[in-house]
Amino acid sequence: MKQTVNKGFTLIEILVVISVIGILSTLSVGVATVAKARIKSSAAEAVIQRLELALSQYHNDFGCYPPTGSDAADNSVMIGCLTGDLNMDGKYTGDEGDIPSNHPRWKKPYIDIDKSFPVRAGKLMDPWDVPYRYWENQRECPRCPYNGNMYLLYSCGPDNKATEMTRDEVIDFGADYNRDNIINWIIE
């Protein structure tokens, strides 16, 4: 007599497969989250490096860096000086009488107005949708312990926060909100 064999999975086999799929999906979500955070940090570093180049070219032409806006989060003055878009309309100001675009030493837009730099209300935003911070040191704070003859340029990082009431607070990386900031100066 022939014996029939049931072809199928047992309940235990199905539970093991479901458990393995659950573990793998949990791991992949964690890896994707870490990768996304690294990509945003790398993008912020790239923008800071691009701004450093533009600020250096501006300094070569004018002998100074663009001034700080009303506060560190107001980078619109710097962006206006680098792009020539001083009235924040997304176009080069041209010969409308605004400085620096009609200034004899203003050679070019140091940064092009394009989609690679998200500007809202005249402020350049980081990958976390918070304005990059800019403090000009050369005139305003020449004794700043970091980049005294230059500027402080940074992103608030993943936590979107920074302690920035004064320059001393900006450069204090013992402060709670400054630990993940992406900065342009070297801490020794």
WOCOR-V539630 format. One record per backbone hydrogen bond with DSSP energy under -1.0 kcal/mol. NH is the residue of the N-H (numbers start at 1). CO is the residue of the C=O. If there is no record, write none. Layout:
NH,CO / NH,CO
This chain:
14,10 / 15,11 / 16,12 / 17,13 / 18,14 / 19,15 / 20,16 / 21,17 / 22,18 / 23,19 / 24,20 / 25,21 / 26,22 / 27,23 / 28,24 / 29,25 / 30,26 / 31,27 / 32,28 / 33,29 / 34,30 / 35,31 / 36,32 / 37,33 / 38,34 / 39,35 / 40,36 / 41,37 / 42,38 / 43,39 / 44,40 / 45,41 / 46,42 / 47,43 / 48,44 / 49,45 / 50,46 / 51,47 / 52,48 / 53,49 / 54,50 / 55,51 / 56,52 / 57,53 / 58,54 / 59,55 / 60,56 / 61,57 / 62,58 / 63,59 / 74,71 / 75,73 / 79,75 / 80,76 / 81,77 / 82,78 / 83,79 / 84,80 / 86,84 / 93,84 / 102,98 / 103,100 / 106,103 / 110,82 / 111,82 / 117,114 / 120,123 / 123,120 / 125,118 / 126,130 / 129,126 / 132,124 / 133,154 / 134,72 / 135,152 / 137,150 / 138,150 / 141,137 / 144,141 / 150,147 / 152,135 / 154,133 / 155,182 / 160,157 / 170,166 / 171,167 / 173,171 / 175,172 / 178,175 / 181,178 / 182,155 / 184,153
